[in-house]
């Protein structure tokens, strides 16, 4: 009998009933009484651990297992690994799983989750593939969803080529993961369509639940909407993306990882503008537990943006502190160094910035390309063109690229260092001569080198390049090697011939020709007389050069420049040049110097008969008039993207 007169059997009955009803708090009370009677009851201890886990008391459950580890032994391997996983002790959970004497299905399920958190995606993929192949139960859809999430993570964070695993897209979770995989491949339009499909599937599946309100549905859709905004941002549709991001923030979803990512993306859109809003949003990225919800690259991007925001808000000490911390965490990553250099440039410390870049370049030659390009830019800002050229020529992977050759030649030409410019051409041509002889880039470089040398009077060197170009170029075969055995009829009747010899068409139903002497005699067609020109005169010999264009005839002397033709369109409408001069009364010798008085002979309206043609009012030709357009107001252009 237990204390209080209650039997142990009845207590176990209570535990069983509470377990079936999900009342784990009451079950724990009964188990406590049982353990008070027998503290070494392994079954009671195991049940207590399960009840604590169901109530979310993972730390207490782990303490019970550690305290009674000798008695419980391997009975609670899964429970111990699960508690460690939920307490974000992922490495300890992995060791517990790997030390288990037998790998059961539920341990494999947990093993897959642990590998995903550790970002060991290849191993995780193998675990879920094996589980799907060898399991037949009601959790198959969840396993496929997890496998789709692994494929999406590999596509996004490792840029691994995706393979078709035949996963369905029947649920919105599966559809969402497929969209994430498409984002990793850069197929943004397809990804956006897939996200819209996931949104529709989510609405349909949640509409059947009567307990779900519209606000609950919007909260569930928040992760899909945030991802849709991210795709829009990548497409340059920043205004639409910003609007959707802010809608997600207003919903205040319980997922701190979702809030952190959304806030970070808003900060990247704001850049150095709307800094006050960015300072508010950055607080969401510091929420507790964010580091356990996001991938390492996501956390890294958030930290970089925090440092940049400190720079934009003129917090120089904070920017240096954050960038130095990032450099310590990621010693081979160039971005923390570039942030420090940007801060130094804002402080006009270009020499110190170049020293920092040179130091990183010497320590990390494998990632020095971008650093050296920044060094060259800083040298150009200071006016040290030759030093910039030296840095650019030290970048092995870029120095023979056509764009780099063009930039170097331009800068050396600006410094009037023609020999160095020619040396750049020479090294690039030798590189392509050994690596890609006769390629389009090789020929283009030789041609440009020849043109450059001719421009600066290096004729002998240019001739050498042109001879090389002539040898490298493809030539037509010689006349001796060409075959002239051409079937002309076949050539004329071939597809694409500009002239095709017409064959006499056979009329359907026509009687076959009869033998000569029998039947009808074949009629001869009359030749039509050629048409003669209307002004044809049989007495006059035709012009032998009439078939030639006018400009090629021997007697052509060019167009006569007549005064009337030159003066068309000048003066009043319809007036001619000669008439305007003769109608000007001030230019005639007989005209009086003053205007005629009314009623005098000289003021008569009768025009003198001097052969001057009076002007006629003509309608302006639509093709010959020029109309001025009314001035239009200039439209203000919209704001550009980031």
LINKAPE-V525728 format. One record per pair of residues at least 6 apart in sequence whose ideal C-beta (glycine too) atoms are under 6 Angstrom apart, sorted by the first residue. I is the first residue (numbers start at 1). J is the second residue. D is the distance in Angstrom with one decimal. If there is no record, write none. Layout:
i=I j=J d=D
i=I j=J d=D
This chain:
i=1 j=7 d=5.7
i=2 j=8 d=5.4
i=2 j=33 d=5.5
i=2 j=37 d=5.1
i=8 j=34 d=6.0
i=11 j=30 d=4.7
i=11 j=33 d=5.6
i=11 j=34 d=5.2
i=14 j=30 d=4.4
i=15 j=27 d=5.0
i=15 j=30 d=4.8
i=15 j=31 d=6.0
i=18 j=26 d=4.7
i=18 j=27 d=3.7
i=19 j=27 d=5.6
i=24 j=51 d=4.3
i=24 j=54 d=4.5
i=24 j=55 d=5.2
i=27 j=51 d=5.2
i=28 j=51 d=4.9
i=31 j=44 d=5.4
i=31 j=47 d=5.6
i=31 j=48 d=4.7
i=34 j=44 d=4.7
i=35 j=44 d=5.1
i=42 j=71 d=5.5
i=45 j=68 d=5.5
i=46 j=75 d=6.0
i=49 j=61 d=4.9
i=49 j=64 d=5.5
i=49 j=65 d=5.9
i=49 j=76 d=5.9
i=49 j=79 d=5.3
i=52 j=60 d=5.2
i=52 j=61 d=3.8
i=53 j=61 d=5.1
i=58 j=83 d=4.4
i=58 j=86 d=4.7
i=58 j=87 d=5.3
i=61 j=83 d=5.3
i=62 j=83 d=4.4
i=65 j=72 d=6.0
i=65 j=76 d=5.2
i=65 j=80 d=5.1
i=74 j=101 d=5.6
i=77 j=100 d=4.5
i=78 j=106 d=5.6
i=78 j=107 d=5.6
i=80 j=96 d=5.4
i=81 j=93 d=4.8
i=81 j=96 d=4.1
i=81 j=97 d=4.9
i=81 j=110 d=5.8
i=84 j=92 d=4.6
i=84 j=93 d=3.9
i=85 j=93 d=4.3
i=88 j=292 d=4.8
i=90 j=114 d=5.8
i=90 j=117 d=5.0
i=90 j=118 d=6.0
i=93 j=114 d=5.3
i=94 j=114 d=5.2
i=97 j=107 d=5.8
i=97 j=111 d=5.1
i=100 j=107 d=5.8
i=108 j=127 d=6.0
i=108 j=131 d=5.8
i=111 j=127 d=5.8
i=112 j=124 d=5.4
i=112 j=127 d=4.3
i=112 j=128 d=5.2
i=115 j=123 d=5.1
i=115 j=124 d=3.8
i=116 j=124 d=4.9
i=121 j=150 d=5.5
i=121 j=153 d=5.6
i=121 j=154 d=4.8
i=124 j=150 d=5.1
i=125 j=150 d=5.0
i=128 j=143 d=5.8
i=128 j=146 d=5.6
i=128 j=147 d=4.2
i=131 j=143 d=5.4
i=132 j=143 d=5.2
i=144 j=167 d=5.5
i=145 j=173 d=4.7
i=145 j=174 d=5.7
i=148 j=167 d=5.2
i=148 j=174 d=5.5
i=148 j=177 d=3.7
i=149 j=177 d=5.1
i=151 j=181 d=5.6
i=152 j=177 d=4.8
i=152 j=180 d=3.7
i=152 j=181 d=4.4
i=154 j=160 d=4.3
i=155 j=162 d=5.3
i=155 j=181 d=4.6
i=155 j=184 d=2.9
i=156 j=184 d=4.0
i=157 j=295 d=5.7
i=157 j=297 d=5.4
i=162 j=181 d=5.7
i=169 j=175 d=4.7
i=169 j=178 d=5.5
i=172 j=198 d=4.5
i=172 j=201 d=3.9
i=172 j=202 d=3.9
i=175 j=194 d=6.0
i=175 j=197 d=5.4
i=175 j=198 d=3.8
i=175 j=201 d=5.8
i=176 j=198 d=4.5
i=178 j=194 d=5.6
i=179 j=191 d=4.7
i=179 j=194 d=3.8
i=179 j=195 d=4.6
i=182 j=190 d=5.1
i=182 j=191 d=3.8
i=183 j=191 d=4.7
i=188 j=231 d=5.3
i=188 j=234 d=5.7
i=188 j=235 d=5.6
i=191 j=231 d=5.5
i=192 j=231 d=4.9
i=195 j=224 d=5.7
i=195 j=227 d=5.8
i=195 j=228 d=4.8
i=198 j=224 d=5.5
i=199 j=224 d=5.1
i=202 j=221 d=5.8
i=206 j=212 d=5.0
i=206 j=217 d=5.1
i=218 j=251 d=5.9
i=219 j=251 d=5.7
i=219 j=253 d=5.6
i=222 j=248 d=4.9
i=222 j=251 d=5.5
i=222 j=253 d=4.7
i=223 j=258 d=5.6
i=225 j=244 d=5.5
i=225 j=248 d=5.5
i=226 j=248 d=4.9
i=226 j=262 d=4.9
i=229 j=241 d=4.3
i=229 j=244 d=3.8
i=229 j=245 d=4.9
i=232 j=240 d=5.0
i=232 j=241 d=4.0
i=233 j=241 d=4.0
i=236 j=641 d=4.3
i=238 j=269 d=5.3
i=238 j=641 d=5.3
i=238 j=642 d=5.8
i=242 j=269 d=5.5
i=245 j=262 d=5.3
i=245 j=266 d=5.1
i=248 j=262 d=5.1
i=256 j=287 d=4.3
i=256 j=289 d=5.4
i=256 j=290 d=5.3
i=257 j=293 d=2.9
i=257 j=294 d=5.2
i=259 j=284 d=4.9
i=260 j=284 d=5.8
i=260 j=285 d=4.5
i=260 j=290 d=4.8
i=263 j=281 d=4.0
i=263 j=284 d=3.9
i=263 j=285 d=5.6
i=264 j=285 d=5.7
i=264 j=302 d=4.9
i=264 j=305 d=5.9
i=266 j=281 d=5.2
i=267 j=278 d=4.7
i=267 j=281 d=5.5
i=267 j=305 d=5.4
i=270 j=278 d=4.7
i=272 j=312 d=4.4
i=275 j=312 d=5.9
i=275 j=313 d=5.5
i=278 j=309 d=5.6
i=285 j=302 d=5.0
i=303 j=326 d=5.7
i=304 j=335 d=5.7
i=306 j=322 d=5.8
i=307 j=319 d=5.6
i=307 j=322 d=3.9
i=307 j=323 d=4.8
i=307 j=339 d=5.0
i=310 j=318 d=4.1
i=310 j=319 d=4.0
i=310 j=322 d=6.0
i=311 j=319 d=4.4
i=311 j=343 d=5.3
i=319 j=343 d=5.0
i=323 j=336 d=4.8
i=323 j=339 d=4.4
i=323 j=340 d=4.7
i=326 j=336 d=4.0
i=327 j=336 d=3.9
i=332 j=364 d=5.3
i=334 j=367 d=5.4
i=334 j=370 d=5.6
i=334 j=371 d=5.6
i=337 j=360 d=4.7
i=341 j=353 d=4.4
i=341 j=356 d=5.9
i=344 j=352 d=5.4
i=344 j=353 d=4.1
i=345 j=353 d=5.6
i=350 j=378 d=5.5
i=350 j=382 d=5.8
i=354 j=375 d=5.8
i=354 j=378 d=5.4
i=357 j=371 d=5.2
i=357 j=374 d=5.9
i=357 j=375 d=4.8
i=360 j=371 d=5.7
i=361 j=368 d=4.1
i=361 j=371 d=4.9
i=369 j=395 d=5.5
i=372 j=391 d=5.3
i=372 j=395 d=5.2
i=375 j=391 d=5.0
i=376 j=388 d=4.3
i=376 j=391 d=4.6
i=376 j=392 d=5.1
i=379 j=387 d=4.6
i=379 j=388 d=3.9
i=380 j=388 d=4.9
i=385 j=411 d=5.2
i=385 j=415 d=5.3
i=389 j=408 d=5.7
i=389 j=411 d=5.4
i=393 j=399 d=5.3
i=398 j=404 d=4.9
i=400 j=428 d=4.8
i=400 j=431 d=4.4
i=402 j=441 d=6.0
i=405 j=424 d=5.8
i=405 j=428 d=4.9
i=408 j=424 d=4.7
i=409 j=421 d=4.6
i=409 j=424 d=5.8
i=412 j=420 d=4.6
i=412 j=421 d=3.9
i=413 j=421 d=5.7
i=418 j=456 d=5.2
i=425 j=449 d=4.0
i=428 j=445 d=5.4
i=429 j=445 d=5.2
i=429 j=446 d=5.8
i=432 j=441 d=5.9
i=432 j=442 d=3.9
i=436 j=442 d=5.8
i=438 j=472 d=5.4
i=443 j=472 d=6.0
i=446 j=465 d=5.4
i=446 j=468 d=5.8
i=446 j=469 d=4.7
i=447 j=469 d=6.0
i=449 j=465 d=5.1
i=450 j=462 d=4.7
i=450 j=465 d=3.9
i=450 j=466 d=5.0
i=453 j=461 d=4.8
i=453 j=462 d=3.9
i=454 j=462 d=4.6
i=492 j=501 d=5.2
i=545 j=553 d=4.6
i=550 j=556 d=5.8
i=567 j=577 d=3.8
i=571 j=580 d=5.1
i=574 j=615 d=4.7
i=574 j=616 d=5.3
i=574 j=617 d=5.7
i=574 j=618 d=4.7
i=575 j=615 d=4.5
i=579 j=612 d=5.5
i=579 j=613 d=6.0
i=582 j=612 d=4.9
i=585 j=591 d=4.5
i=596 j=602 d=4.2
i=596 j=603 d=3.5
